[in-house]
Amino acid sequence: MKHALAERNEAIRNGIDVPEMDYVLEQSLMMRTEGTVIQMPYGLHIITFPSKGHLFRGEIQNYHKSIPSLNRMLKDGMSNKEKELIRVIAHLRKRQFGRLIWKINVVPYWEAEISDINFDALAQHYGLATHLMDLTNDFKAALFFATCKYVPETDSYRPLTQGVDKSEDAQFGYIFHTPDWTIDFLNGGGTEWSFKHLYNTDPVNAACAERRFFLQSGDVDGLAFQIGYQPLQRCDHQSAYVYPMRNGRSLQSNWRFEKMRFRQSVEISQQVYQMMDEGKKIFPNEGVTELHDYIERIKHSVTFSMDELHEVYEDDGVKKALFPTFDTLKTALIGYATSDGMISIQNKPIEYDVPQKLLDTVNSHYDGKICWKRSVV
């Protein structure tokens, strides 16, 4: 389909009269073409990378219930208000993460000159709690995550070097797989949702098409979204998607995914690790690991600014039925006890003072370099 659209555009450029295409088909062809700038239903514009027809997720053992990190923080017995406060705290930390990476020269440049930045997806990929699950359209990337062990202290992966853990759950690695037409917003999975919410012409339901949708609010649960090219390189190197699951079932109980398992071994893990250039093919040397200590602090932050709270209240889909005004949210949040301490809100901005020498090191991975590619349609 990509070649068909390219040939059509070439014919138009050469002055050849071509028949009109069905609007919906033309839009579908455009969205599936690498380098196309499109708007996602949650408002952001992205630069697309190629679709490969399938989506995968790799897990190194049987986790029984694969759900997003933020879902795991919401316990049975919590009130809806308390759950919403925990979500707000996660969004506040995401906002601080965004301000931290804004110090990297390429980030403000990207938003000013190239495209929008998906801070929700970047926060997910750099370890902050979200309602998003990682998927990929690259089987090799999924196999890497299914055979190599995560080392949180260094935010990196290593192969298995000793005998496989004897516990039953660790004996097998798992690959979740689905054809992308089942859930991929750009490749058929979003068709029914789009016509219901974006292209609705029924006057009775017209307000539905006008409402604002949020990536983590449950509005788009069950759809997979390309992250696209972003200023930080990890997402596109992993051919990464996010799959919102605020209200969704675990992947194990999701009929759209088939579950495949294989017996773990040191030999397989070492082979995959080397095949992926010791992880460099999906974890490029992008400099963000230099900020690891700052990101870890943000993951446990309990002090936030008034501006950050205003941004979350207006732009992150806070349930207004639970907190009808900003002041009701602020009052409930101040003094709320978490495992990291009591929440406080201050008037002045929260600053993470990164030494200039460290910033120079991070920026050296980007300044003056082409860190993304775009196909010309």
Secondary structure, 3 states (H helix, E strand, C coil): CHHHHHHHHHHHHCCCCCCCCCHHHHHHHHHCCCCCEEECCCCCEEECCCCCCEEEEEECCCCCCCCCHHHHHCCCCCCHHHHHHHHHHHHHHHHHHHHHHCCCCHHHHHHHHCCCCCHHHHHHHCCCCCCEEEEECCHHHHHHHHHEEEECCCCEEEECCCCCCCCHHHCEEEEEEEEHHHCECCCCCCHHHHHHHCCCCCHHHHHHHHCCCCCCCCCCCCCEEECCECCCCHHHHCCEEEEECCCCCCHHHCCCCEEEEEECCHHHHHHHHHHCHHHCCCCCCCCHHHHHHHHHHHHCCCEEEHHHHHHHHHHCCCCCCCCCCHHHHHHHHCCCEECCEECEEECCCCCCCCCHHHHHHHHCCCCCCCCCCCCCC
